[in-house]
Amino acid sequence: MPILCFLASLFCLVYFLVLLLYSGFTSVFYLIWPVMSVGFLLMGWLFRIRFWQHLPLIVRAGLLILCSICLIFFLGVEGMILKGSLQMPKDTQDYVIVLGAHVRSSGPSRALVLRLNKAYEYATEHPDTILIVSGGQGANEPCTESSAMKQYLMEQGLPAERIQEENQSTNTRENLTFSKQLIPEDASVGIISNGFHICRALHLAKALGYEDVSGIPAKSDLATQPTNLLREFFAVVKDFWLMPVTS
């Protein structure tokens, strides 16, 4: 067991360094990996000194049950997230919201490019669909996400009249809240984001009153996928708890 803990600790540390080299320090959440690395080292040390054997049997049994429940809950939520990444709408959507992501001085981030490529592909295959690019300007961004997204799509050849901008939002909930104001009540709506994000985006959309809404998952950046899936777990739990669908 100490060896497994050491290997897990090493993986977390190496992956953290890979993230920094691959995309830079673009999210505070990246720090969870060195924290987990230290946690696994501590756990390995406790196993090494046989700390657990000094605990009463009932305490050990309780900890084992608690850990099992947490693991099952985590896997269940991750299953929901992965299921969301597999769905596609059956019919053509009247409007498609493209959720924003980080924009660098050099242009859209890798995750955002994947969303925009999916949006261009969908718009090309469905010429009557209107795109809404959604995202404001963060403190570390050179422009609004929506303007960078629109510019990217226009450079690919998509006409400007097929792209509407929502440029005030700072998170997924605001993306959907402000974009809803641009959409007729009886319109069907698709939401484009990276696959790991679709489950939560659809839940928020339904909680905000979207009636005819579907997910359109884009590919995810493989190098950052472990971080995205782990971060999304906490985000899904928070949003499902704070914004239940009442209808």
Buried (B, 14 or more C-beta within 10 A) or exposed (E): EBEEBBEBBEBBBEBBEBBEEEBEEBBEBBEBBBEBBEBBBEBBEBBEEEEBEEEEEEEEEEEEEEEEEEEEEEEEBBEBBBEBBEBEBEEBBBBBBBBBBBBBEEBBBBBBBBBBBBBBBBBEEBEEBBBBBBBBBEEEBEEBBBBBBBBBBEEBEBEEEBBBBBBBBBBBBBBBBBBBEBBEEEBBBBBBBBBBBBBBBBBBBBBBEBEBBBBBBBBBBEBBEBBBBBBBBEBBBEBBEEBEEEE
